[in-house]
Amino acid sequence: MMIKLFKYTMSAALCLSAMSNAALSAQTIELAADNCFAAGQRYAAQQASTLVAAEAASRNGQAVCKVVILTQAKNGERPKREVAYIPQ
């Protein structure tokens, strides 16, 4: 009886641990996405452009933000799309 109870307690503890790790990684992803969006807004404002997308990425083993902006073109041409990688 005691062995079965220990076995179920350990299984429950492992499940809770896995769920809490998943929740922590989801929070980390949300925070990185929020930080990248804010960094993208600053970058777009510096370039006098419009922010299209911002997401967390990895480049050469470093955490970066991949930012996509549109810069207005002159003489009625299409806007220019630019992708930039900003350190987090």
C-alpha distances in whole Angstrom, upper triangle without the diagonal:
4,6,5,6,9,10,11,12,14,16,17,18,20,21,23,24,26,27,29,30,32,33,35,36,38,39,41,42,44,45,47,48,50,51,53,54,56,57,58,60,62,63,64,66,68,69,70,68,65,62,60,57,55,51,49,50,50,53,53,50,51,50,53,54,55,58,60,64,67,70,73,76,79,82,80,78,74,72,70,67,65,62,61,58,58,55,53
4,6,5,6,9,10,11,12,14,15,16,18,20,21,22,24,26,27,28,30,32,33,35,36,37,39,41,42,43,45,47,48,49,51,52,54,55,57,58,60,61,63,64,66,67,68,66,64,60,59,55,53,50,48,48,48,51,51,48,49,47,51,52,54,56,59,62,65,69,72,74,78,81,79,76,73,70,69,65,64,60,59,56,56,53,50
4,5,5,6,9,10,11,12,14,15,16,18,20,21,23,24,26,27,29,30,31,33,35,36,37,39,41,42,43,45,47,48,49,51,53,54,55,57,58,59,61,63,64,65,67,65,62,59,57,54,51,48,46,46,46,49,49,45,46,45,49,50,52,54,57,60,63,67,70,72,76,79,77,75,71,68,67,63,62,58,57,54,54,51,49
4,5,5,6,9,10,11,12,14,15,17,18,20,21,23,24,26,27,29,30,32,33,35,36,38,39,41,42,44,45,47,48,50,51,52,54,56,57,58,60,62,63,64,66,63,61,57,56,52,50,46,44,45,45,48,48,45,46,45,48,49,50,53,55,59,62,65,68,71,75,77,75,73,69,67,65,62,60,57,56,53,53,51,48
4,5,5,6,9,10,11,12,14,15,17,18,20,21,22,24,26,27,28,30,32,33,35,36,38,39,41,42,43,45,47,48,49,51,52,54,56,57,58,60,61,63,64,62,59,56,54,51,49,45,43,44,44,47,48,44,45,44,47,48,49,52,54,57,61,64,67,70,73,76,74,72,68,66,64,61,59,56,55,52,52,49,47
4,6,5,6,9,10,10,12,14,15,16,18,20,21,22,24,26,27,29,30,31,33,35,36,37,39,41,42,43,45,46,48,49,51,52,54,55,57,58,60,61,62,60,58,54,53,49,47,44,41,42,42,45,45,42,42,41,44,45,47,50,53,56,59,62,66,68,72,75,73,71,67,64,63,59,58,54,53,50,49,47,44
4,5,5,6,9,10,11,12,14,15,17,19,20,21,23,25,26,27,29,30,32,33,35,36,38,39,41,42,43,45,47,48,49,51,53,54,55,57,59,60,61,59,56,53,51,48,45,42,40,40,40,43,43,40,41,40,43,44,46,49,51,54,57,61,64,66,70,73,71,68,65,62,61,57,56,52,51,48,48,46,43
4,5,5,6,9,10,11,12,14,15,17,18,20,21,23,24,26,27,29,30,32,33,35,36,38,39,41,42,43,45,46,48,50,51,52,54,56,57,58,60,57,55,51,50,46,44,41,39,39,39,43,43,40,41,39,42,43,45,47,49,53,56,59,62,65,69,71,69,67,63,61,60,56,54,51,50,48,47,45,42
4,5,5,6,9,10,11,12,14,15,16,18,20,21,22,24,26,27,28,30,32,33,35,36,37,39,41,42,43,45,46,48,50,51,52,54,55,57,58,56,53,50,49,45,43,40,37,38,38,42,42,39,39,38,41,42,44,46,49,52,55,58,61,64,68,70,68,66,63,60,59,55,54,50,49,46,46,44,40
4,5,5,6,9,10,10,12,14,15,16,18,20,21,23,24,26,27,29,30,31,33,35,36,37,39,40,42,43,45,47,48,49,51,52,54,55,56,54,52,48,47,43,41,38,35,36,36,39,39,36,37,35,38,39,41,44,47,50,53,56,60,62,66,69,67,64,61,58,57,53,51,48,47,44,43,41,38
4,5,5,6,9,10,11,12,14,15,17,18,20,21,23,24,26,27,29,30,32,33,35,36,38,39,41,42,43,45,47,48,49,51,53,54,55,53,50,47,45,42,39,36,34,34,34,38,38,35,36,34,37,38,40,43,45,48,51,55,58,60,64,67,65,62,59,56,55,51,50,46,46,43,42,40,38
4,5,5,6,9,10,11,12,14,15,17,18,20,21,23,24,26,27,29,30,32,33,35,36,37,39,41,42,44,45,46,48,50,51,52,54,51,49,45,44,40,38,35,33,34,34,38,39,35,36,34,37,37,39,42,44,47,50,53,56,59,63,66,63,61,58,55,54,50,49,46,45,42,42,40,37
4,5,5,6,9,10,11,12,14,15,16,18,20,21,22,24,26,27,28,30,31,33,34,36,37,39,40,42,43,45,46,48,49,51,52,50,48,44,43,39,37,34,31,32,32,36,37,33,33,32,35,36,38,40,43,46,49,52,55,58,62,65,63,61,57,54,53,49,48,44,43,40,40,37,34
4,5,5,6,9,10,11,12,14,15,17,18,20,21,23,24,26,27,29,30,31,33,35,36,37,39,41,42,43,45,47,48,49,51,48,46,42,41,37,35,32,29,30,30,33,34,30,31,30,32,33,35,38,41,44,47,50,53,56,60,63,61,58,55,52,51,47,45,42,41,38,38,35,33
4,5,5,6,9,10,11,12,14,15,17,18,20,21,23,24,26,27,29,30,32,33,35,36,37,39,41,42,43,45,47,48,49,47,44,40,39,36,33,30,28,29,29,33,34,31,31,29,32,33,34,37,39,42,45,49,52,54,58,61,59,56,53,50,49,45,44,41,40,37,37,35,32
4,5,5,6,9,10,10,12,14,15,16,18,20,21,22,24,26,27,28,30,31,33,34,36,37,39,40,42,44,45,46,48,45,43,39,38,35,32,29,27,29,29,33,34,31,31,29,31,32,33,36,38,41,44,48,51,54,57,60,58,56,52,50,48,45,43,40,39,37,36,34,31
4,5,5,6,9,10,11,12,14,15,16,18,20,21,22,24,26,27,28,30,32,33,34,36,38,39,40,42,43,45,46,44,42,38,37,34,31,28,25,26,27,30,31,28,28,26,29,29,32,34,37,40,43,46,50,52,56,59,57,55,51,49,47,43,42,38,37,34,33,31,28
4,6,5,6,9,10,11,12,14,15,17,18,20,21,23,24,26,27,29,30,31,33,35,36,37,39,41,42,43,44,42,40,36,35,31,29,25,23,24,24,28,29,26,26,24,27,28,29,32,34,38,41,44,47,50,54,57,54,52,49,46,45,41,39,36,35,32,32,30,27
4,5,5,6,9,10,11,12,14,15,17,18,20,21,23,24,26,27,29,30,31,33,35,36,37,39,41,42,43,41,38,34,33,30,28,24,23,24,25,29,30,27,27,25,27,27,29,31,33,36,40,43,46,49,52,55,53,51,47,45,44,40,39,35,35,32,31,30,27
4,5,5,6,9,10,10,12,14,15,16,18,20,21,22,24,26,27,28,30,32,33,34,36,38,39,40,42,40,37,34,33,29,27,24,22,23,24,28,29,26,25,23,25,26,28,30,33,36,39,42,45,48,52,55,53,51,47,44,43,40,38,35,34,31,30,28,25
4,5,5,6,9,10,10,12,14,15,16,18,20,21,22,24,26,27,28,30,32,32,34,36,37,39,40,38,36,32,31,28,25,22,19,20,21,24,26,22,22,20,23,23,25,28,31,34,37,40,43,46,50,53,51,49,45,43,41,37,36,32,31,28,27,25,22
4,5,5,6,9,10,11,12,14,15,16,18,20,21,22,24,26,27,29,30,31,32,35,36,37,38,36,34,30,29,25,23,19,18,19,20,24,25,22,22,20,22,22,24,26,29,32,35,38,41,44,48,51,48,46,43,40,39,35,34,30,30,27,26,25,22
4,5,5,6,9,10,11,12,14,15,16,18,20,21,23,24,25,27,29,30,31,33,35,36,37,35,32,29,28,25,22,19,18,20,21,25,27,24,23,20,22,22,24,26,28,31,34,37,40,43,47,50,48,46,42,40,38,35,33,30,29,27,26,25,22
4,5,5,6,9,10,11,12,14,15,16,18,20,21,22,24,26,27,28,30,32,33,34,36,34,32,28,28,24,21,18,16,18,19,23,24,21,20,18,20,20,22,24,27,30,34,37,40,43,46,49,47,46,42,39,38,34,32,29,28,25,24,22,19
4,5,5,6,9,10,10,12,14,15,16,18,20,21,22,24,26,26,28,30,31,32,34,32,30,26,25,22,19,15,13,15,16,19,21,18,18,15,17,17,19,22,25,28,31,34,37,40,44,47,45,43,39,36,35,31,30,26,25,22,22,20,17
4,5,5,6,9,10,11,12,14,15,16,18,20,21,23,25,25,27,29,30,31,32,30,28,24,23,20,17,14,13,15,17,21,23,20,19,16,18,17,19,21,23,26,29,32,35,38,42,45,43,41,37,35,33,30,28,25,25,22,22,21,18
4,5,5,6,9,10,10,12,14,15,17,18,20,21,23,24,26,27,29,30,31,29,27,23,23,20,17,15,13,16,18,21,24,21,19,16,17,17,19,21,23,26,29,32,35,38,42,45,43,41,38,35,34,30,29,26,24,22,21,20,16
4,5,5,6,9,10,10,12,14,15,16,18,20,21,22,24,26,27,28,30,28,26,22,22,19,16,13,11,13,14,18,20,17,16,12,14,14,17,19,22,24,28,31,34,37,40,44,42,40,37,34,32,29,27,23,22,19,18,16,13
4,5,5,6,9,10,10,12,14,15,16,18,20,21,22,24,26,26,28,26,24,20,19,16,13,10,8,10,13,16,19,17,15,12,13,12,14,16,19,22,25,28,31,34,38,41,39,37,34,31,29,26,24,21,20,17,17,16,13
4,5,5,6,9,10,10,12,14,15,17,19,20,21,23,24,26,27,25,22,18,18,15,12,10,9,13,15,19,22,20,18,14,14,13,15,16,19,21,24,27,30,33,37,40,38,36,33,30,29,25,24,21,20,18,17,17,14
4,5,5,6,9,10,11,12,14,15,17,18,20,21,23,24,26,24,22,18,19,16,13,11,10,13,15,18,21,19,16,13,13,12,15,16,19,21,24,27,30,33,37,40,38,37,33,30,29,26,24,21,20,17,16,15,11
4,5,5,6,9,10,10,12,14,15,16,18,20,21,22,24,22,20,17,17,14,10,8,6,9,12,15,17,16,13,9,9,8,11,13,16,19,22,25,28,31,35,38,36,34,31,28,26,23,21,18,16,14,12,11,8
4,5,5,6,9,10,10,12,14,15,16,18,20,21,22,20,18,14,14,10,7,6,6,10,13,16,19,18,15,12,11,8,10,11,14,16,20,22,25,29,32,35,34,32,28,25,24,21,19,16,15,14,13,13,10
4,5,5,6,9,10,11,13,14,15,17,19,20,21,19,17,14,14,12,9,9,9,13,16,19,22,20,18,14,13,10,12,12,15,17,20,22,25,29,32,35,34,32,29,26,25,22,20,18,17,15,14,14,11
4,5,5,6,8,10,11,12,14,15,17,18,20,19,17,14,15,13,9,9,8,12,14,17,20,18,15,12,10,8,11,11,15,16,20,22,25,28,32,35,34,32,29,26,24,21,19,17,15,13,11,11,8
4,5,5,6,8,10,10,12,14,15,16,18,16,15,11,12,9,6,6,6,9,12,14,18,17,14,10,8,5,8,8,11,13,17,19,22,25,29,32,31,29,26,22,21,18,16,13,11,10,8,9,7
4,5,5,6,9,10,10,12,14,15,16,14,12,9,10,8,5,7,9,12,16,17,21,21,18,14,12,8,9,8,10,12,15,17,20,24,27,30,29,27,24,21,20,17,16,14,13,12,11,13,11
4,5,5,6,9,10,11,13,14,15,14,13,10,12,11,9,10,12,15,18,19,22,22,19,15,13,10,12,10,13,13,16,18,21,24,27,31,30,28,26,22,21,19,17,16,14,14,11,12,11
4,5,5,6,9,10,11,12,14,13,13,10,13,11,8,10,11,13,15,16,19,19,16,13,10,8,10,8,11,12,15,17,20,23,26,30,29,27,25,21,20,17,15,13,11,10,8,9,8
4,5,5,6,8,10,11,12,10,9,7,9,8,6,9,11,13,16,17,20,20,17,15,11,8,8,6,8,8,12,13,17,20,23,26,26,24,21,18,16,14,12,10,9,10,8,11,11
4,5,5,6,9,10,10,9,8,6,9,10,9,12,14,17,19,20,24,24,21,18,15,12,12,9,10,9,12,13,16,19,22,26,25,24,21,18,17,15,14,13,12,13,12,14,14
4,6,5,6,9,10,10,10,9,13,13,11,14,15,18,20,20,23,24,20,18,15,12,13,11,12,11,14,14,17,20,23,26,26,25,23,19,18,17,15,14,12,13,11,13,13
4,5,5,6,9,8,9,8,12,12,11,13,15,16,18,18,21,22,19,17,13,11,11,8,10,9,11,12,15,18,21,24,24,23,21,17,15,14,11,11,9,10,9,12,13
4,5,5,6,5,6,6,9,10,11,14,16,18,20,20,24,25,22,20,16,13,12,9,9,6,8,9,12,15,18,21,21,19,17,14,13,12,10,11,10,12,12,15,16
4,5,5,6,8,8,12,14,14,17,19,21,24,24,27,28,24,22,19,16,16,12,12,10,11,11,13,16,18,22,22,21,19,16,15,15,14,15,14,15,14,17,17
4,6,8,10,11,15,16,15,18,20,21,23,23,25,27,23,22,18,16,16,13,13,11,12,11,14,16,18,22,22,22,20,17,15,15,13,14,13,15,13,16,17
4,5,9,10,13,15,15,18,20,21,23,22,25,27,24,22,19,16,15,12,12,9,9,8,10,13,15,19,19,18,17,13,12,12,10,12,11,14,14,17,18
4,7,10,13,15,16,20,22,24,26,25,28,30,27,25,21,19,18,14,13,10,9,7,8,11,13,17,17,17,16,12,12,13,12,15,14,17,17,20,21
4,7,9,12,14,17,20,21,24,24,27,28,26,24,20,17,15,12,10,6,6,5,7,10,13,17,16,15,13,10,9,10,10,12,12,16,16,19,20
4,6,9,12,15,18,20,23,23,27,28,26,23,20,16,14,11,9,5,5,7,8,12,15,18,17,16,13,10,10,10,10,12,13,16,16,19,20
4,6,8,12,15,17,20,21,24,25,22,20,16,13,11,8,6,5,7,9,12,15,18,21,20,19,16,12,12,10,10,10,11,13,14,17,17
4,7,11,14,16,19,20,24,25,23,20,17,13,11,8,5,5,7,10,13,16,19,22,20,18,15,12,12,9,10,10,12,14,15,18,18
4,7,11,12,16,17,21,22,20,17,14,10,8,6,5,7,10,13,16,19,23,25,23,21,18,15,14,11,11,9,11,12,13,16,16
4,7,9,13,15,18,19,16,13,10,7,6,4,6,9,12,15,19,21,25,28,26,24,21,18,17,13,12,10,10,10,10,12,12
4,6,10,12,16,16,14,11,9,6,5,7,9,12,16,19,22,25,28,31,30,28,24,21,20,16,14,11,11,10,10,12,11
4,7,10,13,13,11,7,6,5,6,9,12,15,19,22,25,28,31,34,33,31,27,24,22,19,16,13,12,10,10,10,8
4,7,10,10,8,6,5,6,6,10,13,16,20,22,26,28,32,35,34,31,28,25,22,19,16,12,11,9,10,10,9
4,7,6,5,5,6,8,9,13,15,19,22,25,28,30,34,37,36,33,30,27,24,21,18,14,13,9,11,10,10
4,5,5,7,7,9,9,13,16,19,22,24,28,29,33,36,35,32,29,27,23,20,17,13,12,8,10,9,11
4,6,9,10,13,13,16,19,22,25,27,31,32,35,38,38,35,32,30,26,23,20,16,15,11,13,11,13
4,7,9,13,14,18,20,24,27,29,33,34,38,41,40,37,35,32,29,25,22,19,17,13,14,11,12
4,6,10,12,15,19,21,25,27,31,32,36,39,39,36,33,30,27,24,21,17,14,11,10,8,9
4,7,10,13,17,19,23,25,29,31,35,38,37,35,32,29,26,23,19,16,13,10,9,7,6
4,6,9,13,16,20,21,25,27,31,34,33,31,28,25,22,19,16,12,10,6,5,4,5
4,6,10,13,16,19,22,25,28,31,31,28,25,22,20,16,13,10,8,6,5,6,6
4,7,10,14,16,20,22,26,29,28,25,22,19,17,13,10,7,6,5,7,9,10
4,7,10,13,16,19,22,26,25,22,19,16,14,11,8,6,5,6,7,11,12
4,7,10,13,16,19,22,21,19,16,12,10,7,6,5,6,9,11,14,15
4,7,10,13,16,19,18,16,13,10,8,6,5,7,8,11,13,16,17
4,7,9,13,16,14,12,10,6,5,5,6,9,11,15,16,20,21
4,6,10,13,12,11,9,5,5,7,8,11,13,16,17,21,23
4,7,10,9,8,7,5,6,9,11,15,16,20,21,25,26
4,7,7,5,6,5,6,10,12,16,18,22,23,27,29
4,6,6,8,8,10,14,16,20,21,25,26,30,32
4,6,9,11,13,16,19,23,25,29,30,34,36
4,7,9,12,15,18,22,24,28,30,33,35
4,7,9,12,15,19,22,25,27,31,33
4,6,9,13,16,19,23,25,29,30
4,6,10,13,16,20,21,25,27
4,6,10,13,17,19,23,24
4,7,10,14,16,20,22
4,6,10,13,16,18
4,7,10,13,16
4,6,10,12
4,7,9
4,6
4
